[in-house]
Amino acid sequence: MDLLLKNVRINDDEELMNVAIKNGKIEKISSSAIDEHATKTIDGEGHVLIPGLVESHIHLDKALISNRVHNQSGTLKEAIAVTAKAKPTFTKEDIYQRAKKALEMEIAHGVTSMRTHAEFSPDTGFDGFKTILRLKEEYKDMIDIQVVAFPQDGIFKLPGMTEMMDEAMQMGADVVGGIPYVDPDPKQHIDFIFQLAKKYNKDIDFHQDFFDDADNITVDYIAQKTIDEGMQGRVSVGHETALAALPPDDLKPIVELMHEAQINVMSLPETDLHLGGRTDTYNVRRCVTPIRKLRDGGVNVSLSTNNIRNPFTPFGNGDIMQVGFLAVPVAHLGGLSDLPTVLDMLTYNPAKALRLSGYGLAVGDNADLVLLDTKKKNDAVIDIPDRLYVIKNGRVTVQTEKKVSLYRRTEDILASQR
C-alpha cells in the first residue's frame, strides 16, 4: 500500500475505519486492522475523513484586487463597472500571481477539484484565459481544474466575441460559459451557448438570473432547452437569486422543470448577500438562491465561493467550509435533518454537477480525501475544522499542525470534572 489511514471516522453511526490507498485509488476500507505494509501510515485518531471538497464556481482571474479596485456602493452594477475599468491594466504576470495565490488558498483548505470561470474579450484578449489554462497544467497533481470560457461582458454586444468563444473552446476550455442577462436578447445568448456546447460536446455553465426581483428570469427557458437538446445533467446555473423573489405557486412549476432537466444550481451566498438588496430601505432581503426549496424539489444544489476579495466579494480566504457555515443560518439549514445536507453541498453535489468520475469514499474511488480536525461528521461544517491532511491521488499535498481550540480545551476541562 502507498498510504494507510488508520482509525478515521467516515460515518457517525459506524466504527472507526482503516482506509488503504494504492496507485491513487482507495484499495480497501475495513474496521479491522489492515496489516499490509504501507509506505506511509497516518493515525486519524478518530477524526472525520471526507472526500475532497469541490469548488464549483470561482473566478481566479479576478481574485485579490480589492486593495486597488473599490466598490463604494456595494452594488452589482458598480462591481461590474469598476472591474471592467480595471481589467485592461491587468498584466499576465499580475493575473498569474493573484490567481496562483487564490488557488493555493483553496488547495490548503481541502479543495481537490474546481470549476473556474476565465474571461476574455476583444479589449483584453486572451491573456487571463491563457493564464488560467497554464495554472490548470501546473497544479494538475494537486487539484483538478475545469476551465469555463466565460464572456463576462456579453457576446452579441461585442464585435468578434462569437469568434472568440469558438477560439476559446479550441484552445482547451472544458465548459462553455454564459451570462444571458448582460446581452440585449438573453434568449439569443442562451441559444448560442447551447449551439457551441453541442458543437464541441461540452457542458454548460451560466451566470443566471442574478437579480433581486423575478421580472426577467430565463432559467425556465434554459431548462426547457436543456430537455429539448438532450443535455439533462450537463447544464449548471450560478447565483439564481431571482427565484427567491417568486411566490410559491409561481416557483413550484419552475423547480419541477429544473428537476426534470437535471439543472445543477451553484448558490453563492457570500457574494449574493453582499451585493443583494441594496435598494431595499428596510426589511432588507437576503437575495440568495432559494436553497431549501430547490433541494426539496430534487434539484442538485451546491455551495461555492464565486470571488475572493474583489469588488463583487471584498472578503474571503479560500475556505469553502466557511461558505457552508454561512449557508446554515442564511438558508435555514440548521435543523436536525437539514444540517447533514450541507456537507453534501460542498462535496457530492458539486462533484455530480462537474460530473467527476471516481469521486467518493468507497473502494475503487479516487483517493482525493481530506482529514478534518473534528470527530463528528455532523459537525464537519459548523466546526469549520482545520484540514489536518489533504490527499490528492493518494499523495499527501497539505499537512496542517493540529491546534487545540479554546472550545476543545473547555470540553476537556469539563469532561475531567464530571
N, C-alpha and C positions, 0 to 999 in steps of 0.2 A: 504494500500500500504506500502511496505517496504521502497521505495525510490521514491521521486518525483523530477525530473529535470525540472525546470521552465525556460522559455524564452531562449531556446537553438536554435542555427542555425543548421539546418540539410541540407538545400539546399539554395544556394544564391538567388534563384528566388522565394522563399516562405516566408511566415510569420514565425515569431519565434514560436517554438513549445514547448509543455509541454509533458514530457515523464514519464509515471508511470511504476514502476517496482514492481513486486510481485513474490515471490518464484523463484528468479533468472531469470525471463523472463520479456520481455517487454510486459506489460499488455495493455497499451493504449498510443496513440500518438494523440495529438489534439492541434489545435491553440487556442482553447477555454480553459478557466480555468478548471482545474481538481480539484474538491472540496473535493474529498475523503481524509480522514485523512492519512497521511504518517508518518512513524516512523522518517524519515529524509527527509528534503527538501533542495535542493541546487538551488539557483537562478543563472542560467547561464549567465544572463546579456548580452545576445546576442552572446555569444561565440559559436564556432563551436563544434558540437558533432559528433564524428565518431565512427564506430565500432573499437574494439581493434586492434592494429597493430599486424601483423603476421610476425614473423621472420622465414623464410622458409629454411634457410641454415646457420648453425653456428657450430663451434667446441668449445664447452665449455671446453673440457678436455685439450685443448692446449692454452687456453687463458692466457694472462697476464704473459708471460715468457720472454718478450723482454729485461728485465733487466738482464737476465742471459744467454740467447741464442741469438746470433747475426748473422745476415746475411749481411756480408760486401759487397758482390757483388750485392745484391738485386735481384738475380735470383731465379727462382723456384727450380732449381737444388740444389743450396746451402741451400735454406729454408728447403727442404726435408732432406738434408744430416745432417744439424746441429740439426734439431729437432729429427731425428732418433737417433742421438748420445746421445741426452739429455734424451730421453724418459725412458731409464732404470733407471734414477736417480729420476724419479717422484714417490713419495710415495702416498699411498691412501689419507693420510691427506692433502698432498700438492695439489693433484688434486681436492680434495673436496673443500678446501678453495678458490682456484683460480676460479673453476667453479661456486661456490656459489656466489662469488663477481661479476663475469661476468653476472650471471643470474639475480642478484638483480639490476645491472646496466640496464639491458634490461627491467625488470619489472617497474623500476622507470620511464622509458621513454615510457611507454604505451603499451608494448608488452604483450598480453594476451594469445597468442598461439605461439608455437615454434616447429621447427623440428631441432634436433641437432644430429650430427654425432659423434658416440662414438667408439673409436678404441680398438683393441686388437690384439695380435699376439703371436706366440709361445715364443718370447723373453720376452714380457712384461706381458703376461697373461691377465686376465680379470679385473684387479684392476680398471682401468679407466672406463671401461664399466659398472661395478657394481656401481661405484660411481655416474655415471650419472643416472642410474636407481634409486638410492637412492634419489637423488635430485628431480627427477620426482615425487616421492611419497611425499617428504617433502614439496614441493611447490605446490601441486596439487590444493590448494584453491586460489592460486594467478595466476597460469599460467598452461595451458595445454601443455604438452610436448610429442612430438613423438620422440622416440629414434631410430636412424638408426644404424644397425650393419654395421660398416664401416671397410673394410680391407685396410687401408692406404698403406701398403707395398706390396699389391698383395695377390693373393690366391694360384696360382699354382706354384709360385717360392718359396713358404714357406711350408715345410713339416708340415702337420697337420692342415693347415688353412681351408681346406674344412670341416673338422670335427668341427673346432671352429666356423665357420659360422653357421653350423647347431645348435650347442650348444647355440650360442647367441640368435637364434630365440626361442629356448626352454626356455631360461632364461627371455624372455619378450621383445625382440626387437619388435618395431612396424613396422619397414620398413627394407627391405633388401637393403644394400648399395653396390655400386660397383665403381671401378676405373680402367676401362679396359686398359688404356694406360701404367700402370706400370707392367703389366704381358706380357710375351713373345708373347702370342697369345691373342689379345684383344677379338676376337670373341668367343674363348673358355671361357674366363672370363664372357662375356655377357650371353652366353648360360647357364652357371652355375647359375648366378644370377636369370635368369628367372625360371629355374628349381626349385630353392629354394623358390622363391616367390610363385610359383604355389603350392608347397608342403604345405606351411603354409598360403596361401591365404593372402599375404601381398603385399603392394605397393612396388615400386622400386624407388631408388634414386641414380643416377650415378653422380660422378665427371666425366665430359665428355669433350673430345676434348680441353684440356687445353694447347693449343699451339698458337704460334704467326702465324704459317703458316698452310695451309689446306692440307698438304700432307697425313696425316694419320687419317682422320676423320672416325668415325664409327657410328655417330648419325643416318645416313640413315639406317644402319643395325639394330640399336635399334628400329627405327620407324617401319620398316617392320616387325620385330619380334613381336613388340607390337600388331600390327594388326593381325598377324598370330596366336598369343596366346590369342587374345580376351581381351587384357588388356588396351584398349583405356582409357585414362584419369587417369591411375594408375601408369604412369611412368614419372619421372622427371629427368632433367639433369641440373647440375650446371656448372658454368663457360661458357662452349660452346663458347670460344673465337675464335677458328679456323674458324668458319663460317664467321667471319668478313673479312677473307682473300680471300674469294671466289669471283670471278667476278659475276655480277648479273645474267647472264644466267645460271651459274652453281649453284648458291644459290637458285634460284626460285624453281626448282623441289624438292629440299630437304625441303624447307619451306612448300611446298604443302604436302609432305609426312608426315612431322611432324604435320601439321594441321589435316590431316586425322587420324593420330594415336593419336591425342589429347595429344601430348607430352607437359609437363609443363617445362618451362625454368626458372631457377633461375640465374639471372645475378648478378655478384658480383664485381661491378666496383671499390671499394676501393682496393681490393686485386689485381685485374687484371691490373689496371692502374699502381700499384706499381711494379708488377713483369714483366709485359709485355714489349716487345720492347727493351729489354736490349742489344740485339746485333745490333740494329739499330744505325748507326753512325750519321745520320741526318734525318730530317723529321720523327721523331720517331712516330711509330704507337701507337694508343690508345690500341689496343689489348683487346677490350671489346666486349662482345656479341652484335651482330647487332640488338639492341633492337627494333628500329623503323621498320625494315624490317620484323622481326618476328611478332611484334604486328600487322602490317598492313596485314600480311599474315594469320591472325586469330589464331596465336599461343598464348597460355596463358603465359605471361611473368611477372615475379616477380622481385623485387629488394631485395637483402639481404646482410648481413654483412660479413659472412664467418668467419673472425677471428678478435680478439681484442688483439692488442699489443703482437704479436709474430713474428717470422721470416718471415711469409707469409704476415703479415699486421702489421707493427710496430706502429700503431696508432689506434684511435677509443675510444669511450666512451660508447658504447652500445646504442647509439641513432640512430635507423634505419631511422628516418626522415632526418638525415644528409646524408644518403646514397641516399635517394630520391632527395635531393637538389643537390648532386654531379651529379646525372644522368641527370639533366636538361641540363647543358652545354655539358657534355660528349657525350650524345646520341642525342643532338639537340632536346630536348623536351620542349623548351620554347615557342613554337608557341601557338597561341590562342587556337587551337583545341588540341594541344599536352599536354599542362600543366595539364589540368584536368585528364589526363590518368595516371599521375604519382602517385597520391594518391591511385588509384586503385591497383597499383603495390606493394603497401605496406599493402593493406587491402584485398579487394575482390579477387584479382588474386591469392595471395598465399593461401588464405582460400580455394579457389577452388582446388588448387594443393594438399593441405593437406586433402582435402575432409572433411572439418569441417562441422559438422551438426549444424543447428540452428544459423549459423553465419549471421550477418547483422544488419540492423537498421530498423526493421519492427515489427509490433505486432506479438508476438509469438516467436521471435528470442531470443537467449540467451542475457542476459544483460551484455555483455562484451563490455564496452564502454570507450571512452576517451574524456574528455572535454579539448579543446585546447585554448590556450591564443591567439586566433585570431578571428576576427569577420567576416571573409570572407572565405568560404570554398575553393575557387580557390587559396587562398594564403596559404593554410594549409601547403604546402611543403616548399615554398620559404621563409616563415616567420621563419621556424624551431621553432615553438612556444613552450613555456613551456606546459607541460601536467598538467593542473590545477587539474584534478581528473582522476584517473584510477579506473574503476569499473569492478570487476570480479564476475560473477554470482550474480549480483545485490548488491554486497557489495563493499564499497569504500576500495581499497587497498593502494592507493597512493594519497596524497593531497599535492600540491605544493603551496607555498605562491606566490601570483601574484606579479610580478615585473613590474615596469613601465620602458620600454626601452627608450633609448635616442631617437630612431626613433619615438616612440609613443608620447613622450613629445614634440618633434619638431612638430609633426602633430597637437597636441592640441594647441600649441602656434600660429601656422599658422591659424588654424581654428578661434581662438579668435580674430585675426587681420582682418579677412575678413569682 
